[in-house]
């Protein structure tokens, strides 16, 4: 119950920060995107490794990729070697109402990406907060009615879906998007 109140306060502050943004979505396909931001939640080392593979595949296609991971277990953050393309933040980098306040978070939000992709299969308010405020032309994440405030393109996730399936669906839909689609 107390967590729900904190999240509602966080949503209030998100809407307040996002009001008057004036940002217009511009659907961008994967082929034309040059700068891609990746958001994800790290619950174990396997999560990190799957995201690292996805990032490496994009970099092999000559994409500039920046990944920002929310590490739920502070002991895990010490296991990852610093990489140029990867930054992390943890629960200690959140305000009382779950707003991420780490320096790398602000840098990520301010960076002008063609695409920001949330690879998290489970909802994470700090990740959605970052995605929703990002300067990206197009923001992609998991489908839900609540998520329409944060993402421009949402991918439906079935309960039995693995992260590999989800990443494959994201790649598929971002490949077939018509670049001439109307801006909205």
N, C-alpha and C positions, 0 to 999 in steps of 0.2 A: 504494500500500500504506500509506504513512504517513498519507495523508488518511483512509483507512478507519479506522485506529486512532483518529485524532482525532475522527471522527464517532461511533465507538462510545463513546468517553469522554463525548462530548456527550449521547448517548442515555442513558447511565447517569445523568448529572446531571439530565437532563430528568425521568426516571422518579423520581428522588429528590425533586425539587422538586414533582412532581405527586402523589406518594404522599399519601394521606390528604386529598386535596382535597375529597372528598365532594360534588363538583358533580354535579348531575343534569341531563341534557339535556332541554330542552323544545323540541320541534320548533315552529318559528315560520314562518309563511308570509310572503311578501314584503309582502302587503297590511297585515298587522298589525304588522310590525316598524317601530319608530320610530327606533331607533338602530342603525346598521349600520357595522361595521368592515370595511375592505377591506385585504387584504394582497396584495402583488404583487412580482414581480421585474422590475427594469428592466435590460434588456440594450441597448436603443437608444431613441431618442426616440419611435419608433412605439409601443413598449410603453406608455410614459407617456401618449401621446395617446389610445390605445384605452381605458386605464383612466380617464382624465379624462372621456371621453365617457360611460362607464358610471356614474361618480360623478355627473356632471351630470344624467343621466337619473333617477337615484334622488333627487337633491335636488329636481328638478322635481316629484316625487311627494311632496314635503314630508317627506322622510326626513332625519334628522341623520346625516351620513356623515363618517367619519374614515378617511383612506387612509394606509397606511404602506408605503413602497416600499423594497425592498432593492436598492440600486444597486451592481452588480458592478464597474463601471468608475468610479473616483473622479473622472475627468475629466467624466463625464456629470452628476454632481450639481451642478456649477456652471452647467449650462445651464438648470436649472429655476428659475423664479421662485418664491419662497416664496408659498404659498397657505394660507389658513386651514385648509382641509380636508386638506392634504397634508403629510406629514412623510417624511423619508428617513433611512436609515442605510446604511453601506457596510461593506466588509471591515475597515476600520480600527476599526469599532465592535464587532468580534467578539473573543471570547477565543480562546485557542489551540485550544479544542475546539468552536469555532463558536457559542458562546452569545452572542446579541446583548446588549450591555450599555449601549446608548445611552439617554439620559433619555426620549426619545420612545417607545422600546420599552416601558419600564416603565409609562409613562402609558397606553399602548395596552393592555397586559395588564391593568392595574388598572381600566380603564373598563368600566362595565356596559353591554354591547351586547346587543341582542336577537339579532343575527346577526353572525358574523364569517365573511367569505367570502375564501378564498384563490383569487385569480385566476391564479396561476402555472400554466402548462402543464407546466413542468419542475419536478422535485422540488428543493426548496431547504430544507436542514435549518434554517437560521436562521428562515425563514418558518414552517415547521411547529412549531418550538419556541415561537414567539410564539402561533400559533393554539392549540396544545395547552394552553398555560398561561392563555389569555385567560379572562376572567370572563363570556364570552358565554353566553347561554342555549342557542344552537345554533351549531355550527361546521361550515362547509361547505368541502370541498376536493376535490382530484382523487382518484379511486379507485386504491387499491393495497392489498394485504394489510398492508404496513407502515404505511400511513397511518391504519389503524383506531385507532391509539393517539392520534391527533391530531384527527380529525374525527368528527362525529356523523352527517353526511350526506355521502356521496361520490358524485361524478359521474364516470362512465366517460369516459375520454378516448382516442379512437382516434388512432393515429399521424398520420393525415392531417388531423386536426381543426385548424382555425384558432382563433385566440383569439376571433374573433367568434362562431364556432359554440359554443365553450365557454361564453362569456358568455351566449349565447342559451339553452343548455341549463340553466345555473344559474338564469336568470330563469324559464324554463318550470317547472322542478321546484319552485322556491320559490313559484311562484304556485299550483300545484295541491296543495300539501301541505294536508292536512286539519288545521285548527287544533285540532280535538278529538282528535287522535291522542294516544295514551297517552304519558305521561312515562316515561322509562326511565333 
